[in-house]
Amino acid sequence: MSKMLIKGNEAIIRGATLAGCKNFFGYPITPASEIAETASYYFPLVGGNFLQAESEVAAINMVYGAASSGVRCMTASSSPGISLKMEGISYIAGAELPCVIIDVMRGGPGLGNIAPEQSDYNQIVKGGGHGNYKLIVLAPNSAQEMNDFTMKAFELADKYRNPAVILADGFTGQMMEPVEFPEPVEKFPEKPWAIKATKETKDNLICSIDLDPDDLEKHNIHLQEKYAEIEKNEVMCEEYKTDDADVILVGFGIVSRIIQTAIDELRNDGIKVGMVRPITLFPFPKKIIDKYASKGNVKNINVVEMNNGQMVDDVKLVVNGRKPVSLLTRIGGNIPTVKEIINHIKKRG
Amino acid sequence: MKNNQSTILQKSPIFYDTFERKAGAQLKVTHYCPGCGHGILHKLIAEALVDFNVDDKAVFLSPVGCSVFAYYYFQNGNIQSAHGRDPAVGTGYKRANPNSIVVSYQGDGDLASIGGNNILQAANRGENITVFFVNNATYGMTGGQMAPTTLIGQKSTTTPRGRTVANEGYPLKMSELLSTLEAPVYVERVMLTDPKNITKTRKAVRKALKNQIDNKGFSFVEVLSACPTGWKKSSQDSKKWITDVMEKYFPIGVKKDVSEEREPTIVKRKTPKYSDFHKLLDIQSLNSLPDVPEIPKTQNISEEIKIAGFGGQGVLSLGYVLANIGMGHDYAVSWLPSYGPEMRGGTANCSVKVSSDRIGAPVVDNPTTLIAFNKPSLQKFEADVVKGGNIIYDSGLIDSPPERDDVNGLPIKATEIADKLGSTKAANMVAFGVYVGLTGYLSKEYIQWGIKHIIKKEKFHKLNLEAFNKGFEFGKKHK
């Protein structure tokens, strides 16, 4: 296979199409609009359906409807649009419908700006909608991963009957890099629960309402068991030069790329530093972080984020006071520079 | 049609015998109050679905309201949706499965208030679905609050002194509103008061469903229906109130009907072979083209280039060509643009990295080469350039050279040269040539082949090559 230079946002739609997704419902917003634009061009060519919805709220509900029929479907937006989708996401999670949601994060709160931020961590990973639900969350850091993780997200969504999110940022969306595209997926899992408008499926019900407290409790326990299963099976994490590291950096998405460069330079100065990069934010790579929290030679753990410090809480929960945890953040669309990370680590000693 | 003469006195086969989907012990009785209109309308819809032989492929949507529990009774695929969102959910479902018959069953708060835009837009798109809008002028399920259709003076738990125009405005006439749109094929308001009007309702229900079966598009039936519990009236008084009060403001009748003249729209989707997907998706790599020249050997490099200028000077496309050529040489590359309103406002810049090693941060903080097409860009980025780095700048447009003496300044009148060659648009290729000539790690032959595949506009091929060559000679001299 050979490579093609392509924007992250456009790689997402190639990946989705190769994963058999033929239904896109979305609403324009910078810096995610290329995803809808690319879908509007290519989906009809492969027998798919693209619709620009009247709002983010409508788009996520169209996804709810399409997913009920058993097809692979998706929507894409950026932070303020994702806030609008939260009601629908809660319903989709409650009704256990598989779908893929792309969030190309930008600066907030409110209208914020269109520069990259990672401040949707809490709303996506902790559940911005109501109820006891979780989303499967994948955080790509390259155009190649925008394709690969989109394909993976469809697979996981179907496997667990759960919405899966690609949590990207303005940079991973807008950046162009070489991408290798795989062959299209040709086999898809059976979905006996889906409403196919046939005699065989007419007893099927897509629903998130349970008036009886005992029934609703049972449903919620089932959901938690499913999430535990996902935590057991689906953790993805990348480690960079951690083998002999006595200083650990933790960062996800585009930040992990900046950390990587900082590590190379710090090692030139003789500082043994390595990176743990959570790829799945739910399930969070607790075991791997735990390994370094309990490792004798590790002096400290340092989280870098483009928000006010959101993932750091999850890191601290795992570390549980065993090592000092520091936080370096840039907010507002600024990104931490390699120099800032180097200085931060050198100051920590 | 199975049986045109079927009577609605029988239990429709579409209804469950025992309501297993219902919680609790009373699985033989409905949850509706005595005198409520939902039961009658359920029966009319059930009868029509069976008569038209579409009961298996009917999909019922139930959003928030008393009728959210319609799935207790209808043996159909049922999608329960969020408050007001039926038309969007139905749109998604129908487009994913155009062979289905989608029945949206909504109340007044759901449809006309919280879901107002969803119904308007679905109607305006002419979605091929059927919407039944039950207007009982109150929020029945939530306990008698004001609805968008609550009448002036009507008391509710949130208009305890009666609805006033001054505070809440006028009740919404949804049928009249939707009938002004081009797309809907059929809009009628009916009422469930007496046998004559129930017969009219039956006809409307059938027509609205038939239109969908015939792929004619969006049909809408508004049904004035009693809510004796919410209205705190007896069943008889409720019916009388519909006739005497409600119907005066919400007159029954056909508001729009173009069923006869409307041509059916059949959804036809392409079914390409999987083996064609890459081609359809324009997935193609430069080096897999048949006439690709020999791929040059890579060297040990780590180039960080910042390109900046006004929008329209080809800043981003220069970066795109460079990244593509770098990729063609088997280097790791990244291209990162400034984006959004900043770009539309005039200034543009992009960061390109070309490296023999894996690329970490795609951002260029300290360029090894800055290519500047205007003065603000030079001023903005000059200080960032690494010691000993290059600054290629358009000296025809920038009147003062870089101030630093620890960098390699390369003035070239790129725009002027390109203009003489035929178009100022090729100024970026002049600068590209300078960069390639100067740095020497990219193959001229490969570029001369590659440019025409990367910039696909054929009329610029010759010009681009000439511009590149001019720049290349200049760059090589200053190596």
Interface residues (C-beta under 8 A of the other chain):
Chain A: S2 K3 M4 L5 R14 T17 L18 N23 F25 T30 P31 Y42 P44 L45 V46 G47 G48 N49 L51 A53 E54 S55 V57 A58 A59 N61 M62 V63 Y64 G65 A66 A67 S68 S69 V71 C73 E87 G88 Y91 A95 I114 A115 G170 F171 Q174 M175 M176 E177 P178 F181 E183 P184 E186 I195 K196 A197 T198 K199 T201 K202 D203 N204 L205 I206 C207 S208 I209 D210 L211 D212 D215 I254 R257 I258 I259 Q260 T261 A262 D264 I335 T337 V338 K339
Chain B: R21 A23 G24 D55 D56 K57 A58 V59 L61 V68 Y71 Q75 N76 G77 N78 I79 Q80 S81 A82 R85 A88 V89 G90 T91 G92 Y93 K94 R95 A96 N97 N99 S100 I101 N117 N118 Q121 R269 K270 T271 P272 Y274 F277 H278 L280 L281 I283 Q284 S285 L286 N287 S288 Y320 A323 N324 M327 A332 V333 S334 W335 L336 P337 Y339 G340 P341 R358 I359 G360 A361 P362 V363 D365
